[in-house]
Each structure stands twice: as C-alpha cells, then as structure tokens.
C-alpha cells in the first residue's frame, strides 16, 4: 500500500516531536518509526543537503570513482549514496543508529556493508584509514551527534582522502555550528587535514521553528586528510 503524502505542517510536527527525545533509546525509536516515510517527508521539506554534499565531493574528487570506497556516516535510508551514485561512485559502507533506516538502506542495493552504531558512544565500527571519502549529512547538529565525532571521521579516511560534513545555520544550531567550526579549525592547526571548501548555502531546507520563516541556511565543509 502506498504511503500517504504528508503536508508540510504534518512533517513539521513530526520533526519537532524529535526535539522531545532526550535519551539515546528515544532517538532511536523516533527514527525507527519515521523510517518508512522518511524519504518522502524530507522531500516535502525540500531538504537539499544530500545533493549539496555529493556535488561538493564531485567537484574535487579526481580518483577512480568506481574503485573508491565511501563511508556514509548516519546514512539513514541512503539519500547521500543515491546522489553520489549519480556522480559515478559505486562502493558504499553505511553506518546508522536506526535498524529500520538501515533496512531501507539495505533494500536500496547501494551498500556493500551496513553497520548499526550510535555515533558518539564509542569509536566508529570500521577500520581506520580505509576510506577514500567519508561523508556525514544531517547528523552534525544540536541534540544529535557530539562535535568530537569529526575526529573519528578523519581517522577513518585514507591519507589524501576527503571528508565532507554538513550542518544547519538556523537559530537553534548557532552555538553547535560555532563549536563545530572551532573543532574543524583545531584539527587543521593540528596538521590532521586541510580545508578544501566551505560553502554557505541559503536555501538549505524549509524552516521548521516558530522563529523562522521560508528557508533556513546551512553549510557544507570539505576537508582533505593530510599525508602523515
């Protein structure tokens, strides 16, 4: 049976309800229950982050895309892998905290391997230094994933590989974004990676909070791991 297309107001209510989830278990339950309608609901929000991240990687990656191994962190149902597939990438490993999301990612046929793991509650369940590209879209925001996770992303990447990250620039995420950018800069100062591109995007997705109208903005960060 086809899922009923949701209205913007309905999707807004669903997303705002996630803010009431404070424990890890509550967050996992929320995403498990949302998984079936997730793709169509974020389409209602005009959520552009997956395509923006894929476009950023596409602009700079010059290696063999069919051979490149991509780690898709907080992969959800596979929206980022779908976009990267259009740019010629073909080998994906996905990590997510929600088993229901992972099941949909599995059904997409895009991933060679999928792992269930809660970000920030231990190291990523992958081999260090293995991936040509590591990407995390949507998870780096207040109340979701701790800023320190970006160090795990860097460790997972091959020397010379790319790490692509996104975050929102809306009012409730201002402090998180500032902390994230401090960590990114500190890691650059520590000689771990170099900044390739930071793209501030105005029409990121439709605004959901009562304090904002129209569209909120967001940012895409692309870093290259240094040869140590």
MARTISE-851747 format. One record per residue (C-alpha): residue in one letter; x, y, z. Coordinates in steps of 0.02 Angstrom, whole numbers, plus 50000, padded with zeros to 5 digits. Layout:
BEGIN
a,X,Y,Z
...
# end
This chain:
BEGIN
x,50000,50000,50000
x,50069,50170,49950
x,50112,50289,50091
x,50004,50444,50105
x,50093,50603,50051
x,50118,50714,50202
x,50086,50901,50210
x,50219,51023,50266
x,50127,51052,50431
x,50122,50866,50466
x,50306,50843,50428
x,50347,50995,50535
x,50254,50917,50682
x,50347,50752,50659
x,50519,50834,50655
x,50483,50949,50803
x,50425,50799,50904
x,50603,50731,50889
x,50662,50875,50997
x,50572,50795,51144
x,50682,50641,51128
x,50822,50659,51255
x,50890,50483,51280
x,50978,50376,51151
x,50837,50250,51158
x,50705,50382,51124
x,50802,50449,50975
x,50825,50275,50900
x,50639,50238,50924
x,50595,50402,50838
x,50700,50363,50684
x,50640,50182,50680
x,50460,50242,50675
x,50498,50378,50546
x,50599,50269,50427
x,50456,50212,50314
x,50403,50390,50271
x,50572,50475,50290
x,50617,50499,50107
x,50451,50575,50057
x,50443,50683,50214
x,50614,50763,50187
x,50565,50791,50006
x,50419,50896,50074
x,50550,50997,50170
x,50648,51024,50008
x,50798,50952,50101
x,50949,50984,49989
x,51095,50930,50099
x,51124,50758,50018
x,51139,50830,49843
x,51243,50979,49903
x,51368,50864,49989
x,51378,50749,49838
x,51406,50899,49724
x,51548,50962,49835
x,51636,50794,49831
x,51606,50781,49643
x,51692,50948,49614
x,51857,50895,49694
x,51874,50705,49690
x,51991,50656,49548
x,52020,50472,49585
x,51938,50315,49514
x,51758,50330,49572
x,51709,50151,49537
x,51853,50090,49646
x,51835,50223,49781
x,51765,50163,49948
x,51643,50286,50028
x,51596,50283,50212
x,51421,50356,50232
x,51402,50400,50416
x,51224,50425,50482
x,51172,50354,50313
x,50986,50341,50352
x,50890,50267,50205
x,51031,50302,50081
x,50993,50476,50013
x,51177,50526,50005
x,51231,50365,49921
x,51095,50389,49789
x,51164,50561,49749
x,51344,50502,49746
x,51298,50356,49633
x,51243,50485,49504
x,51421,50554,49508
x,51497,50384,49472
x,51536,50318,49646
x,51492,50137,49669
x,51560,50065,49832
x,51473,50117,49994
x,51484,50067,50176
x,51347,50139,50286
x,51331,50170,50473
x,51173,50222,50563
x,51094,50206,50735
x,50923,50154,50672
x,50897,49974,50618
x,50738,50022,50524
x,50834,50153,50424
x,50971,50026,50389
x,50843,49901,50325
x,50785,50028,50195
x,50966,50067,50151
x,50993,49880,50129
x,50843,49869,50011
x,50917,50008,49904
x,51054,49889,49847
x,51183,50030,49854
x,51285,49971,50002
x,51414,49832,50010
x,51409,49837,50200
x,51297,49917,50333
x,51331,49931,50520
x,51219,49984,50664
x,51309,50103,50783
x,51266,50254,50890
x,51381,50397,50845
x,51474,50472,50992
x,51453,50318,51102
x,51615,50235,51051
x,51731,50228,50901
x,51658,50202,50728
x,51649,50014,50691
x,51764,50023,50542
x,51949,50004,50503
x,52050,50164,50520
x,52125,50239,50363
x,52021,50135,50244
x,51905,50256,50154
x,51933,50368,50003
x,51783,50476,50052
x,51694,50495,50218
x,51530,50591,50220
x,51409,50639,50359
x,51250,50732,50312
x,51114,50790,50431
x,51182,50720,50594
x,51301,50859,50647
x,51178,50969,50741
x,51122,51015,50916
x,51046,50871,51014
x,51108,50741,50892
x,51293,50698,50870
x,51435,50771,50976
x,51560,50882,50885
x,51703,50765,50931
x,51639,50635,50806
x,51730,50730,50668
x,51895,50662,50733
x,51828,50486,50706
x,51784,50534,50527
x,51962,50593,50496
x,52037,50434,50571
x,51929,50329,50456
x,51993,50417,50300
x,52144,50370,50195
x,52284,50498,50188
x,52239,50608,50040
x,52054,50561,50056
x,51908,50680,50077
x,51791,50711,50224
x,51627,50801,50186
x,51516,50865,50326
x,51358,50970,50335
x,51269,51070,50469
x,51124,51190,50481
x,51142,51378,50513
x,50971,51406,50592
x,50949,51495,50759
x,50945,51342,50871
x,51103,51271,50792
x,51211,51430,50803
x,51310,51377,50957
x,51336,51199,50892
x,51395,51264,50723
x,51520,51380,50808
x,51587,51235,50914
x,51598,51125,50759
x,51697,51256,50664
x,51816,51278,50811
x,51849,51090,50809
x,51874,51088,50620
x,51999,51231,50635
x,52088,51148,50782
x,52110,50990,50682
x,52181,51092,50539
x,52302,51176,50662
x,52349,51002,50725
x,52401,50954,50548
x,52267,50820,50526
x,52183,50891,50372
x,52167,51044,50261
x,52010,51140,50216
x,51962,51121,50033
x,51795,51213,50032
x,51666,51288,50147
x,51503,51327,50058
x,51368,51428,50148
x,51201,51389,50066
x,51048,51500,50091
x,50905,51385,50038
x,50954,51231,50137
x,50781,51170,50185
x,50613,51239,50236
x,50613,51318,50409
x,50526,51220,50546
x,50539,51329,50702
x,50414,51462,50752
x,50553,51593,50749
x,50597,51569,50565
x,50503,51579,50401
x,50540,51523,50224
x,50705,51430,50213
x,50848,51409,50335
x,51030,51412,50281
x,51165,51280,50304
x,51346,51241,50268
x,51447,51108,50178
x,51626,51078,50234
x,51751,50980,50129
x,51920,50933,50203
x,52066,50832,50136
x,52163,50719,50254
x,52348,50759,50254
x,52482,50631,50213
x,52561,50598,50383
# end
